[in-house]
Amino acid sequence: MKLDGIVASESYNVYSQIDQFKVWESLLGFSVRLNEKIVNTLRNDSKPGCWLYEYDNVILLADFADVTYHGISCIDGVMLKYHCNYTRALEIIKQNVSFKQVNTLSLTTKQSKDWKFELAFTSGNWNNHHKEYWLQYDISKKQLESENCYPVSSYSFNSRYCPHFMQKVRTYDETTAIVVDKKIKIYKPNSTFKFLSNFNENTIGGTNAITDTVIITKSIKDYMVLDNLGYSSRFIHSETSNPDLSMFKNYDKVYVLMDNDETGLNACNRLSSINNFTGISIPEGYPKDISDFYKTYGYTETKHLIRQLVPKSTSHLLSAI
């Protein structure tokens, strides 16, 4: 299924400007050829079971033993090895491996004044990776689709240093796109870099009916767990954002539930005090958020916890569906 308005157009072929074999050799530490069994030195690997293959003129790594590395390009490899973003990866390649046409790429450290971050994706099919990941939280395909979440086959984005070029990344795992008001968050749960998003500070997601009580949380995963527990909720972009929550001030009770780590507790205190809401948190020593709590303890214990955090005296439960 392709989604009108947010489908990635054909990305600029930056790979044609890079000696991909040289980058791979620099990353892996030995000479490489296509379709030849190798070890993946980017991880702890001692048995030659990986290989490089070509797809759409891009040389990718086949590594069926670790989804983190399977299907990555040499640029992805640099990002993983050096824990950096796409722009920094291009800089590292430029410094250490010659580009074929550096001037064509206009890869400089000068930032574009008129740059605008662009993000798009192409939806694919739900796979076993999606199923295995989301069912840990009893979140179904039907619920994901009802909340405008889609399986991702590829996503594309530009950078401040290369504003006119869209880097395209193919995915073969549980990568999921979350769409709110035509804005996108790419969620890669098992990646070093979990999120890529053009959400803004005031992006607020969630479609379930709100009763006289609402819980504000920080992720769609927490939101969907709360929804399945029977609580009306909404999710914000991140714990570091300061969204306009004035739309919720007409409700009888508004609770703010973030993570129980330092960042989450600070966000909870900040958002609840600014808006005169009630801050609540999972007790120290337990999983940091409501979805991880659910994953660890299940439906009954999580329901019991929420009943303790949200007083029974308020009418907060949704009507049974």
N, C-alpha and C positions, 0 to 999 in steps of 0.2 A: 504494500500500500504506500502510495506517495501522497504527501500532504501539500496542497496548494498553498503558495505564499511563503513556505519556509523550507522548500526543497533546495538543496545545494546545487548551484549551477556547476558546470565543469570547471574544476580548479586550475589555476595556473600551474603549468608543469615545471615546478622548480627543480624536480629531480633531473630533468634533462640538462640542467646547468651544473650538476654535481657529478664528480667521478664516484659513483656509488660503491664500486668495488673497493676503492681506496678508503672510503669512510668505513665500510664494513671491516676491512683488514685492520684499520686503526682501532676499531672497537673491540674486535675479537682477538687481535694479537697474532694473527697468522694469515697466510695467503688463502684466498677463497676462490671457488668456482661454483657455477650454478649446479644445483642438483647433486652435490657431493656431500656425503654424510660428514658432519662436523659436531664438535661439542659447543655448547653455548657458554662461553666464558663470562657472559654478563650475569650468570647465576652460578650456583654450585652444581656443576655438571661434569661428569667424568666419562660418560659413555656417548660415543658419536651417534646421536639419534636425530639431529637437526639438519636442516639444509636450507640453502638460499634458492629462491625461485623467482621468476619474473612474472609480473602481472601488470598490464597496462603500462609497460615501460618502467615500472618501479620494481626494484629488487627487494623482496620481502623475506623474512625469516620464518621458516616452518618449525614450530616447537610445540608439539602436541602434549608435552609433559608439563607445560606451564603456560596458562592462558595469558599471563602478563606479557609474554614475549611472542606468542604466536601471532603471525601476521604483521609484525611491526616492520617499519621501514628503517633505513639507516638514521633518519632524523629522529624518529621515535626512540631508537637505540641510544642516541646521544642524550636525549631528554632523560631517559631512564638512568643511564650511567652517571650523569653529572647532576641529576636532580634539578633540572632547570626547565624553563619554559621553551616554547618553540623559537622565539626570537633569539634567546641566548644560545640555543642549539645551533642555529645558523651562524652565529658569531664564532662559536667554537670550531665549526667546520671550516669557516672562512679562514680562521687563523692557522689551522693545522692541516687542512687538505685543500688543495687548489680548486677553485671554481673554474669551469670552462669559460664562462662569460660573466665576470663579476660586474662589469658595467651594465649589462643588460638587466641584471637583478636589482641594481641600485641598492645593494646591501651596505648601508652606512650606519653609523651610530647616531646620525642626525634624525631626530624624530619629526614626523609629519605634523604640522600645525593643524591641518584640517582632517586629521584621521578620525574615523569612526569605526568602532569595533563591530564587525559583522560576524554572525554565527548562523549556520544553517545545517540541516541534516536531511538525510534520506532514510525513511523508515524501511524496516525489513520485516522479518518474521520472528515471532516469539520462539525462542529455542530452549533447550534444556538448562542452559546456564541461567536464563531469566527465571525459569520455573523453580530451579533449585534455590536461587537467591531469595525471591520474593515470598515463596511459601514458608520460609523460616519465620515470617511474620504473619502468616495466614492472609497474605494479600494476594488476591486472585488476578488473573488476566482481565476478567470483567471489570473489577474495581479499578485497575490501572487504566484501562481504556476509558472508563467513565470519568476519570480525573485528567484526561488528556495526556496520558503517558504512553510513549510509543517505543517499540524496539528499534534500535539504531543499526543500520548497516554501514553507514559512513556519516561523518560530519566534517564541516569545513569552516575555517575561520581565517581572519587576517591578523596582522599585528601592527603595532605602531611604527615599526621600522620598515615593514613591507605592506603598506595599507591597501595597495591595489591587487595584491596577490592572495588568493584563497588557498590555504594549505588543507589538503583533503586527507582524512584519516579513516581507514577502514576498520571496522570492528567485527569481532567474531565471538564476543562474550556476552555478558549481561548488561552491557551499556544501554541506558534508557534515557530517552528525551522527555523532559517535563515541560509542558507548554502552558503558560499563563498569559492571557491577553496578548497572544502572538509573540511573546518573548520566550526564550528557550534556555533551559538549563540541561546540559549534558551531564549525566551522572554515571561515573565509572566506579562502582563500589570497591573493586579489588585492585584499583590502580594507585600508583603513588600520588598522582594528581587526580582527585576524585571528581572535581567539578570544573566545568567550563560554562560560563553563563553570560547572557546579556540582560538578565534581570536587573532592575534598578532598585534603589533603596525602598521605594514604595510598592514594589511588587508583592501582592498578597494573594495566595492561592487557596483553593478549596471550594467545593461546590455543594457540600451537604447543607441541609436546612439548619438554620441557627434558631435555637430556642431562646429562652430568656437568659441562658448561661452559655458562655463561649470560652474555649481554651485557646490561647494563642501559643503556637509552638514554632519550632525553627526548621522543620523539614516536612516534605510531603509524606515521608515514611512514617514519622510520628503522627502526623495528621490522619493518615489512613488507619493506623492502629487505633487511635482514639475513636475514629468513626466506627470501626468494627466493635468497639466496646460500648457504643451507644451514646457518645458524647459529641456535641457540636463543637467544631473547631475550625481554625484557619492557620495557615503557615506563612511565615515571612521569609525573606530572602536568606538572611543569615543572622547569627547572633551579634555580629558587629554592626548591623544596620540599625538605623533609627527611623523606621517607617512612620507615616502618619496613621495613627490608630484611632483617630477621632470618630470614625464611623461606628466604633464599638461602644462608645460612651453612653448610648441610649439603652444598652442591655443591663439587666439587673445585676448580673455578676460576670466579670471578665477576669479570667485567670491567665497568668503568664507562666508557661512551663518550658524551661530551657534545659540544657544539660546540667549535670550536677558537678561539673568541673569549674575551674576558676573563671574561664571565659563565659560559660553558661550562667553561672551565678551572678556575675557582673551584669550580664545582659538582662537577666530576670529582674534584678534590683533596679536597673536603669529604666527599663520599659514600664515596670509596674509603678515606680514612683512618679515618672513624668506624666503618666496617664491616669493615676489614681486607681490602678488595677491591683489585684491581689497576686503576689508572686508565690509560686509553689515549686518544689523541687523534689526529686527522688532522693531519699536519705543517702548520706555518704556511706560508701562501702558496697553499694549496689550498682548495677549497670548504669551508665551515665545518662541514658535517655529512655523514654517510655518504650520505644521499639526494641531496644536491646534488652530491656527488662522483660518484655513480652517473649522475646526469643529465648531467654534463659528460664523464665518461670511459667510461661504459658498464660492462657486466657484467665483462669480463675484467680490466680494470685495477682495478676495485673489489674483486674477489675477491683479486687479488694484494695489494692494500693490506691487507685484513683478515688475510690469511695472515701478513703482516709484523707486524701489531699483536697478533695472537693466536698465540702460538708453536705450531709444528706438533707439539710434543711432547705437547700435550694432545689428548684425544679430544673434539672439539667439533662434528664434523659430524653432521648428522641423516642418518638412513638415507634412501636415495633413494626417492622416492615414484613 
